[in-house]
């Protein structure tokens, strides 16, 4: 697996559920585009999908690029909205 694919997998697994990982969305696409470099710079020492990656992103939030920070915020907002919709059913 290439390092880019590994980075994308790690981001997707640490920030979303398995169902969200299987679906494409603008917020998820933004994560791919804006956070791969930050993963490689700060968190690539951790196995993709592990809790260490999520903790690493949280610990380095102030160091992340503006695009990645915005993408994480948008992704989390999207996930909360999706969760509310699924809970209302």
Protein Blocks (a to p, Z undefined) as FASTA:
>chain_A
ZZklmmmmmmmmmmpcfklmmpccfklmmmmmmmmmmmmmmmmmpcghiaklmmmmmmmm
mmpcfklmmmmmmmmmmmmmmmmmmmmZZ
